[in-house]
Amino acid sequence: MKLRSILLCCALMFAGAATAKEAAPMATDVAVEKRMVAISEELRCLVCQNESLAGSHAELALDLRREIRTMIGEGKSDQEILDFMVARYGDFVRFRPPVKPTTWLLWGGPFLLLAGGIVALIVFLRRRVREEAAPRLSDEEHRRAAALLDQSKP
């Protein structure tokens, strides 16, 4: 009985693999599909945001890839397609947005954050060193400390 259960589980596990086929490209023309993948690798999925349009499985990504295929079929160049996407969704849709005044913060932001973190660390460490330094005693305080130490000797 136990052996039958194990064999049944194995058969069910491998049943899907036995009928699996290689995924057919969405476009009938392989050249169109390669060009679509190359263009969509340059674009960011607007849903996932950290994944390229080519690798995303979101509904919007599927629609945008379909749109790119349509534009390729209409004879538009890669640059025209990229320009269309940027006009529609802004520079954010590109993985490597152009350097211009509206994207300066995007390009320089990480460096500004790094510089701010370094400045904050330096300020923190300097304050900590100042607080840990032993306070200086005045002459009067030295005399009182010496008197207290002399009293404690037998």
C-alpha positions in Angstrom: 0.0 0.0 0.0 2.8 2.4 0.9 4.7 1.6 -2.3 1.6 2.3 -4.4 1.3 5.7 -2.8 4.9 6.5 -3.5 4.6 5.4 -7.1 1.4 7.4 -7.6 3.0 10.5 -6.2 6.1 10.1 -8.5 3.8 9.5 -11.5 1.8 12.7 -10.7 5.0 14.7 -10.2 6.5 13.7 -13.6 3.3 13.8 -15.6 3.6 17.5 -16.2 7.2 17.2 -17.3 6.3 14.5 -19.8 3.9 16.7 -21.7 5.9 19.9 -21.5 7.1 21.6 -24.7 9.4 24.5 -25.4 7.7 27.8 -25.2 6.8 29.2 -28.6 7.8 32.8 -29.3 4.9 35.3 -29.2 5.7 36.7 -32.6 5.7 34.5 -35.7 8.9 36.1 -36.9 12.0 35.2 -34.7 13.7 38.4 -35.8 10.8 40.5 -34.5 10.8 38.6 -31.3 14.6 39.2 -30.8 14.2 42.9 -31.5 11.3 43.1 -29.1 13.3 41.4 -26.4 16.3 43.8 -27.0 14.0 46.8 -26.7 12.2 45.6 -23.7 15.5 44.8 -21.9 16.1 48.6 -22.0 12.8 49.3 -20.3 11.7 48.9 -16.7 8.5 47.1 -15.7 6.3 49.8 -14.3 4.7 47.3 -11.9 7.8 45.4 -10.7 10.1 48.5 -11.0 13.3 46.4 -10.4 12.8 44.1 -13.3 13.1 44.6 -17.0 10.0 44.6 -19.2 11.4 41.5 -20.9 11.6 39.5 -17.7 8.4 40.6 -16.1 5.2 38.5 -16.0 2.9 41.4 -14.9 -0.2 42.1 -17.1 1.1 45.6 -17.9 4.4 44.1 -19.0 2.6 41.7 -21.3 0.6 44.5 -22.8 3.6 46.7 -23.3 5.5 43.9 -25.1 2.5 43.4 -27.3 2.5 47.1 -28.1 6.2 47.0 -28.9 5.6 44.0 -31.3 2.8 46.1 -33.0 5.1 49.1 -33.4 7.8 46.8 -34.8 5.3 45.4 -37.3 4.4 49.0 -38.3 8.1 49.5 -39.2 9.1 51.9 -36.4 12.7 52.1 -35.4 14.0 51.1 -32.0 14.6 54.7 -31.1 11.0 55.7 -32.1 9.7 52.9 -29.9 11.8 54.0 -27.0 10.8 57.7 -27.5 7.1 56.6 -27.6 7.5 54.8 -24.3 9.3 57.7 -22.6 6.7 60.2 -23.9 4.0 58.0 -22.5 5.5 56.9 -19.1 8.4 59.4 -18.5 12.1 58.8 -18.1 11.4 56.4 -15.2 10.5 53.7 -17.7 14.1 53.5 -18.9 16.6 51.5 -16.9 19.3 54.1 -17.8 17.5 57.4 -18.0 19.4 60.3 -19.7 21.3 62.8 -17.6 19.4 66.0 -17.7 18.1 68.5 -15.1 15.0 66.5 -14.4 17.0 63.4 -13.6 20.0 64.9 -11.7 18.5 63.8 -8.4 18.1 60.3 -9.8 21.7 60.1 -10.8 23.2 62.1 -8.0 20.9 61.0 -5.2 22.9 58.0 -4.1 26.1 60.0 -3.9 24.3 62.8 -1.9 23.0 60.1 0.5 26.5 58.6 0.8 28.1 62.0 1.5 25.4 62.8 4.1 26.0 59.5 5.8 29.7 60.1 6.0 29.2 63.6 7.4 26.7 62.3 10.0 29.2 59.5 11.0 32.0 62.0 11.4 29.9 64.3 13.5 28.7 61.3 15.7 32.2 60.0 16.2 33.6 63.4 17.2 30.9 64.0 19.7 31.4 60.5 21.1 35.1 61.1 21.5 34.5 64.4 23.3 32.0 62.9 25.7 34.3 60.0 26.5 37.3 62.2 27.3 38.0 62.6 31.0 37.2 66.0 32.3 40.1 68.3 33.4 40.3 69.0 37.1 41.0 72.4 38.4 43.8 73.0 41.0 41.2 73.1 43.8 39.7 69.8 42.7 43.2 68.2 42.6 43.9 69.4 46.2 40.5 68.0 47.4 41.2 64.6 45.6 44.6 64.4 47.1 43.2 65.2 50.6 40.6 62.5 50.2 43.2 60.0 49.1 45.5 60.9 52.1 42.6 60.3 54.5 41.9 56.8 53.2 45.5 55.7 53.9 45.9 53.9 57.3 
